Amino acid sequence: MTRPKKPHRLIHRISGQTYLWLAMLIFGASGAVTRKLTEIGTQHFIGNRNPISLCNVLFVGNLCALMLLILIYGRQWNKASLKQFSRKDWFNLTVVAILSGALAPGLIFQALALTGVNNVILVGRLEPPLTLALSVWLLRERVNIWEFIGAIAAFIGVILTIILQPPTETMMNMGGFGLGIGELLAAAGSIAVAASTIISKKHLSQIPLGIYSIFRTALGTVIFFFIALLLYGRDHFADVLSPFLWQWMFLYGGLIVVLGQSFWIKGLKTSTVSTASLVSSFGPIVGIIAAYLILGEAPNLAQYIGGSLILVGIFLSQVGTWRQTSGKVNSTPAQQQVEAGMGFKGI
């Protein structure tokens, strides 16, 4: 008789690429899931307030992410490690936390409130070509012709997605074009993330990932909380302890934050940079499909035109990535290079 295979052995046999694809499916659907949760909240108002507001989802979602990061990387927070950082390191960590931990998520969540999920997904693809351009300009990094052409194609696709949108109430007129406020906020969020990525590459490359992630998430959450209070008033987080909110946030946090992040980290440990980059490039496709299945949000003409160019840009960039990194296994560079280009991950 053959012994039955133990569950943990089966888990170990799952390839890193499979974990990456599972994580990408979760991350890709995060925008649609976030919007759906807020729609559920509108059906269960507390007074005249939506208990599952975007601010509440972001704040509580970040708390869930912080708990996960502490469980995974908490051991890195020891006196010996922290004493090695200079005041300049802590200053740069603080700037990155403000940009990518508070400002960018806040702008993206506000964009989700004003425009379609598909627009946020596609405009969010402004981040990779902008990061590439800043890397060449400020860090003197070299890129091959494939990455350069791919970045230009993706950038043009984002611009077309923004300027070809059908007229809506949240548009403002600039130079004869109607520009959607939601799309502009999504673009601003992408710029903030790109800036934080450049600062991280230039000044924080030696900071352990756990210390970097926990500090960014914790400080970003606190700063976002106080900014929201300043902008929207004391009552904005009045329902943050609502049982109805936490009932859904346990599901949201467990699936999007905990399971998604765990799968992604697990997959990066045994994957090449090119594999992780390829999987992350499917984020826009997964997101658009999820928006259609979960919200019934079909792409419009502007999204088809801009999205097609963005996909061409992604493909060309992948060709460049394959030529540079084929066959190299290095989990830390994979995390640093791919995380920036993944777009919205629910947190």
Sequence and secondary structure as in RCSB ss.txt:
>XXXX:A:sequence
MTRPKKPHRLIHRISGQTYLWLAMLIFGASGAVTRKLTEIGTQHFIGNRNPISLCNVLFVGNLCALMLLILIYGR
QWNKASLKQFSRKDWFNLTVVAILSGALAPGLIFQALALTGVNNVILVGRLEPPLTLALSVWLLRERVNIWEFIG
AIAAFIGVILTIILQPPTETMMNMGGFGLGIGELLAAAGSIAVAASTIISKKHLSQIPLGIYSIFRTALGTVIFF
FIALLLYGRDHFADVLSPFLWQWMFLYGGLIVVLGQSFWIKGLKTSTVSTASLVSSFGPIVGIIAAYLILGEAPN
LAQYIGGSLILVGIFLSQVGTWRQTSGKVNSTPAQQQVEAGMGFKGI
>XXXX:A:secstr
      HHHHHHHS HHHHHHHHHHHHHHHHHHHHHHHHHHHTS BTTB TT HHHHHHHHHHHHHHHHHHHHGG
G SHHHHTT  HHHHHHHHHHIIIIIIIHHHHHHHHHHHS HHHHHHHGGGHHHHHHHHHHHHS     HHHHHH
HHHHHHHHHHHHHT    TTEEEETTEEEEHHHHHHHHHHHHHHHHHHHHHHH TTS HHHHHHHHHHHHHHHHH
HHHHHHH GGGGTTTT HHHHHHHHHHIIIIIIIHHHHHHHHHTT BHHHHHHHHTTHHHHHHHHHHHHH     
HHHHHHHHHHHHHHHHHHHHHHHHHTT B HHHHHHHHHTTS     
